[in-house]
Amino acid sequence: MDALIIAVFAVGFYIAWNIGANDSANAMGTAVGANILSFKQATLTIAVFVLVGAYLEGYKVMKTVGKGIIPEGYLTLQLAVIALLAAGLWVTIATIRGLPVSTTQAIIGGVVGVGVAIRAPVEWHTLTKIAGAWIVSPIVAALVSSILYKIYGIVVNNIKSVRSIELLYKWLAVLGGSYMAFNFGANEVANATGPLVGAGVIEPEIAGIFGAISLSLGALTFSYAVMHTVGKEITSLGPISAFAAQFGSAIAVSAANILGLPVSSSQAIVGGVMGVGLVTGHGINKKTLADIAFGWIATPLTAVFFALAIFKLFALASLL
């Protein structure tokens, strides 16, 4: 049993590291893309606020991921390992390609996959609400980001001092990124730790700290490619549009946190960037957007397939 618990935590670390590597771009990719913050400054800011968000608010979404999709009692340690491993494998592939996929979708797909494998009663009503939030969150982020861009554009245009404008740009980037990182910790850490909480391995507060530290290491070591995609390849971003995209997407994720829904911050930030790209007239890179959309569609389905395949392998190796 001790070896199994170590394996559970190892796989939990792996998926949290993957989340940091892929999804940290959601918090700071726009600021790095607009050349307001350096990569190092961005990742250190992420580490601090992800930890705070995960510890204070992460328990709400952890309950949904860990117990809301498959009824309590079905998700064993072995099944938690399979769900996390299935999600982690796909997110690693996507991160290598520089695609900002949804680790939320990957984890949900992994949990559904093991649920189907053991013929557990999947809570389709909860799953439908989650899927609805995946569709709504990028739309909300796009609308809010567009409105914020208009408002802050008016404010900045009324400031005459160049020094004051530069200082405002810096603080807006830090504020928007920190707020997004807080929500990132509150929502996305549950993707790595929710199955552990659901299996009764660890308490939510400790799970939040464990997940946040693991996630921060992923952001520090492997997040540059996805951050580059979000910050530079969807549309051209300036300081105001970068802040508007950050803050608009953070508001969308924050609303989901209140409802306890595991939404995708990846989808939210892409929605935010699209919103400001349209309102500024810079347009959107359709090829990049098509690649991202493919990742969104493929992620939950691939995670289900991986979970079923890994379940079969575990069964053949007598590990279940």
C-alpha angles and dihedrals in degrees: 000000000000090000090050092052090050089051091050092053092044092054090043089055090048094055093043089051088051091051090052091047095049109025102038085083085070090067103039109008093100093050091050091044091053090049092239096121131026119239091252094049090048096050094047090052089049092052094056099045096039088058092050093047094047094049097045103036110009096096093074096063093035089065091053094049095040101041110005100072100041116026118256113274097037099077105081127181091262092050091048089055091050094048093048094044093050091052094044095053093055094044090051090054091049093047092053087054091048093242117149096222126171114264085187089063091044094054093044088050091050093050092047089048094056089043090056091044093057093035092240119167102263114211096236093176091060090043091053091053090050092049090049090053089052089058097041100044098067090045092051090045091052093050096045092045091052092051093046091050090056093047097046091043089061092047095050093046089059092056111092101185114089091203091053091049092051091049091048091051091053095048094044089054092049092045095047093044093047092050090049091047090052091053089042089058093044094051112022099043086067088065090067100034104031094085089048091052091045091052090051094243098125142010118254096246094052090042089056093055093044092048095045094052091047091047092050091054089054091052092050097047111033114012104095098094095054092041088056091051094050096041102041115011105056098054141331110279131200127186095273096044091046091054093045091052092048096047096041093053091044090056090052092050091044091056089052091050090057089053092045092239119148099227127171116260085192090063091043095053092044088051090049093049091048090051095054091040090059097042093048092050093235091119129215131278099244095194093054090045091050090052091050092047090051089053091051093052095042097045103075093036093048091047090053090050093047091049092052091047094048090046089056091049092050090049093050090049090050091241094131 
